[in-house]
Amino acid sequence: MKIAKNTVVTVNYKLTDAQDNLIEDGSQPMVYLHGGYENTLPKIEEELDGKDVGYSSIIQIEPEDAFGDYDAALVKVEERSRLPEPLEVGMQFEGMPDGDEDVEPMIFTVTDIADDKVVLDGNHPLAGIALRFSLSVVDVRAASDEEIAHGHVHGAHGHHHDDDDEAGEEGDHVAIHPIH
């Protein structure tokens, strides 16, 4: 089966920067719903479209086609007292840039802690980096109607949709997501 819209693609991959410094070893294959569902980078979909199992390629994706250029304006220094304790470098918080309520919330990563100040970076960790993907297609199958309706793959362990998920109460809530 060829890779086309509404197929589930399994790809072994390795991710490096343009100088071949390892970023991610791809110990688990990437499995995504092909066809513009934003489950992977558009340049990866473009490269794999129409290909079969066994296809291999190395592609380089420039920052503007991956996670964007690094934006120094997204680096903020905040009072430590505004953030919950315990606080560690690598922790992530969801927030609004400069209190602008008209934009989507962003994820900010704690990059430095010094005395009573904390540096928060809203850039994606791979922003400003040209990425090199080594790709090898290992499986292609037709997506289920449910996967197409949901816009993503339902994995072997079963992707679960919890119908009881309620949007949080209105207010000033901060979501904390530690990096593993």
C-alpha positions, 0 to 999 in steps of 0.5 A: 500500500502506498502512503496517501491521505488517510493512511497510518504510517509507521516510520523508523527514524533518527533525528540529528541537527545539520552537523549530525549531532544526535537529538533523538535516536528514534528508539520507538517508531513514529506512527502518524495519520498521513494527510495534513492532520498535523501529526508530523512535520509537513516536509516529512509528509511531503517526502513520504507521500506516495512511497511504499514500505521499505522506502528510506530517505534522509531529509533536512528541514530548515527551521522555518519548516520545522519549529521556527526561528529562535525568538529572543522576545519569547524569553521572560524573566519572572519573579520566583514568587509567581511560580509554584515550589518546588521549582526546577530547571526543565519544568514547563508552564502554560501561560500567555505571553505578556498577558495577552489574552487574545492569543493561544496559551504557550508552553514556557520552559524554566531554563535558569533559576537565580535567587528570586528570578526565573528565566522562562523560554517560550521557544520550542527546544528545537527552534532555530535548528536545521533538523536532519531526519533519517527515515525508513518506512516500515508499515502503511495501513488504511486508517480506521474511520474512527482514526480519521474522525479523530485526526490521529492514530489509535495505537496498539495500547488504545488511544483513550478519549475521556468523555468526562474531560471538562474544561477547567474552571475560568481563572488563573490556573497554571499547568505544570508539565515536568520534562522527563 
